[in-house]
Amino acid sequence: MKVIQVFDPMAEGKLPFGEGVSINRPPLFSGVNYQFWKIQMKIFIESLDRGIWDAIVNDPYVPKTVIDGTTVDKPWSEWSAEESKRA
């Protein structure tokens, strides 16, 4: 009985392009060429939602409230529709 081997590049990890070259997966940082990876990652995150990149750069928005003269984070259950959208 003769065994026929089928070449499957996906199974062997021998793709013509590097890992992460997909609209569904983020770019993989291999330890070299950080500047290129950084730009690719920024583009990938912005393609998901511009608000995500803004939260990374500027810290996420957390609604605040004043209780007894002290500013504290507002509980999630008390957020308005506008605050939920912005967060």
Secondary structure as GFF3:
##gff-version 3
##sequence-region A 1 87
A	DSSP	alpha_helix	9	12	.	.	.	ID=ss1
A	DSSP	alpha_helix	34	48	.	.	.	ID=ss2
A	DSSP	alpha_helix	50	58	.	.	.	ID=ss3
A	DSSP	beta_strand	64	67	.	.	.	ID=ss4
A	DSSP	beta_strand	70	73	.	.	.	ID=ss5
A	DSSP	three_ten_helix	76	78	.	.	.	ID=ss6
A	DSSP	alpha_helix	81	86	.	.	.	ID=ss7
###
